[in-house]
Amino acid sequence: MKPTFHSATNKGRPFPPTDYFFQSGIGDSRGYSSPEDGDSSEFRHLYSLNREFLMVCAQERAREMTVFALVVLAAAWPVIYMVIIVLKLLLKGRPLS
């Protein structure tokens, strides 16, 4: 048996017939969860988990910034010391050679 061509059964319509009353059968799901629903403890748990995670991230970031500042100061100290010595030499007026 050959499949029928859709335009032949639609009597000149360009698209196949559509079932506008299709239901997926997933029950009363609205596609979102409202705070007025009976069980909102799951959302409170996710909110507190997110808040704890962000606090830990902020603490870790503060530690990393402290260590970074110490490393930058340790790297900048020889440069600052060199500039001070060069300025002292230039202020004394001695020739470099």
C-alpha beads as a LAMMPS data file, in Angstrom:
LAMMPS data file: protein, C-alpha beads

97 atoms
96 bonds

1 atom types
1 bond types

-500.0 500.0 xlo xhi
-500.0 500.0 ylo yhi
-500.0 500.0 zlo zhi

Masses

1 110.0

Atoms # bond

1 1 1 0.000 0.000 0.000
2 1 1 1.366 3.379 -0.988
3 1 1 1.236 6.349 1.414
4 1 1 -1.271 8.997 0.466
5 1 1 -0.085 12.414 -0.568
6 1 1 -1.241 15.047 1.946
7 1 1 -2.247 17.703 -0.561
8 1 1 -4.620 15.241 -2.199
9 1 1 -6.554 14.710 1.054
10 1 1 -6.503 18.382 2.151
11 1 1 -8.475 19.609 -0.881
12 1 1 -6.092 22.418 -1.841
13 1 1 -4.774 23.334 1.617
14 1 1 -0.961 23.737 1.746
15 1 1 -0.486 22.050 5.161
16 1 1 -1.496 18.675 6.599
17 1 1 -4.414 18.575 9.042
18 1 1 -3.479 19.429 12.617
19 1 1 -4.917 18.077 15.838
20 1 1 -5.456 21.225 17.896
21 1 1 -6.676 19.302 20.955
22 1 1 -3.498 17.305 21.559
23 1 1 -2.637 16.731 25.245
24 1 1 0.687 15.339 26.339
25 1 1 -0.781 13.412 29.266
26 1 1 1.620 14.638 31.956
27 1 1 -1.190 15.485 34.329
28 1 1 -1.724 18.872 35.897
29 1 1 1.781 20.120 35.302
30 1 1 1.819 23.837 34.595
31 1 1 5.446 23.912 33.456
32 1 1 6.604 25.918 36.454
33 1 1 6.432 25.694 40.190
34 1 1 4.675 28.377 42.130
35 1 1 5.630 29.497 45.666
36 1 1 1.977 28.921 46.572
37 1 1 2.427 25.188 46.006
38 1 1 2.262 22.991 49.075
39 1 1 5.910 21.803 49.051
40 1 1 8.251 24.810 48.902
41 1 1 10.902 23.338 51.201
42 1 1 12.842 22.157 48.137
43 1 1 13.171 25.747 46.914
44 1 1 14.183 27.005 50.346
45 1 1 16.825 24.278 50.469
46 1 1 18.195 25.267 47.045
47 1 1 18.173 28.944 48.052
48 1 1 20.133 28.259 51.253
49 1 1 22.528 25.963 49.392
50 1 1 23.153 28.706 46.822
51 1 1 23.696 31.290 49.576
52 1 1 26.189 29.048 51.382
53 1 1 28.055 28.386 48.138
54 1 1 28.327 32.111 47.390
55 1 1 29.607 32.807 50.923
56 1 1 32.304 30.140 50.589
57 1 1 33.275 31.557 47.189
58 1 1 33.569 35.053 48.672
59 1 1 35.771 33.783 51.507
60 1 1 37.996 31.903 49.078
61 1 1 38.242 34.965 46.843
62 1 1 39.304 37.102 49.836
63 1 1 42.044 34.594 50.722
64 1 1 43.283 34.508 47.139
65 1 1 43.375 38.305 46.945
66 1 1 45.400 38.467 50.183
67 1 1 47.955 35.981 48.883
68 1 1 48.086 37.812 45.545
69 1 1 48.749 41.123 47.315
70 1 1 51.606 39.555 49.294
71 1 1 53.146 38.129 46.115
72 1 1 52.874 41.509 44.345
73 1 1 54.491 43.287 47.312
74 1 1 57.309 40.735 47.426
75 1 1 57.905 41.164 43.689
76 1 1 57.724 44.970 43.829
77 1 1 60.102 45.394 46.798
78 1 1 63.362 44.984 44.792
79 1 1 62.142 47.440 42.153
80 1 1 61.220 50.028 44.794
81 1 1 64.579 49.529 46.540
82 1 1 66.426 49.965 43.227
83 1 1 64.607 53.228 42.472
84 1 1 65.499 54.565 45.934
85 1 1 69.210 53.724 45.476
86 1 1 69.318 55.290 41.977
87 1 1 67.698 58.475 43.309
88 1 1 70.233 58.650 46.161
89 1 1 73.095 58.286 43.661
90 1 1 71.700 60.991 41.408
91 1 1 71.120 63.371 44.338
92 1 1 74.755 63.017 45.526
93 1 1 75.938 64.160 42.121
94 1 1 78.577 61.495 41.665
95 1 1 79.254 60.303 38.140
96 1 1 78.178 56.770 37.386
97 1 1 81.567 55.678 35.992

Bonds

1 1 1 2
2 1 2 3
3 1 3 4
4 1 4 5
5 1 5 6
6 1 6 7
7 1 7 8
8 1 8 9
9 1 9 10
10 1 10 11
11 1 11 12
12 1 12 13
13 1 13 14
14 1 14 15
15 1 15 16
16 1 16 17
17 1 17 18
18 1 18 19
19 1 19 20
20 1 20 21
21 1 21 22
22 1 22 23
23 1 23 24
24 1 24 25
25 1 25 26
26 1 26 27
27 1 27 28
28 1 28 29
29 1 29 30
30 1 30 31
31 1 31 32
32 1 32 33
33 1 33 34
34 1 34 35
35 1 35 36
36 1 36 37
37 1 37 38
38 1 38 39
39 1 39 40
40 1 40 41
41 1 41 42
42 1 42 43
43 1 43 44
44 1 44 45
45 1 45 46
46 1 46 47
47 1 47 48
48 1 48 49
49 1 49 50
50 1 50 51
51 1 51 52
52 1 52 53
53 1 53 54
54 1 54 55
55 1 55 56
56 1 56 57
57 1 57 58
58 1 58 59
59 1 59 60
60 1 60 61
61 1 61 62
62 1 62 63
63 1 63 64
64 1 64 65
65 1 65 66
66 1 66 67
67 1 67 68
68 1 68 69
69 1 69 70
70 1 70 71
71 1 71 72
72 1 72 73
73 1 73 74
74 1 74 75
75 1 75 76
76 1 76 77
77 1 77 78
78 1 78 79
79 1 79 80
80 1 80 81
81 1 81 82
82 1 82 83
83 1 83 84
84 1 84 85
85 1 85 86
86 1 86 87
87 1 87 88
88 1 88 89
89 1 89 90
90 1 90 91
91 1 91 92
92 1 92 93
93 1 93 94
94 1 94 95
95 1 95 96
96 1 96 97
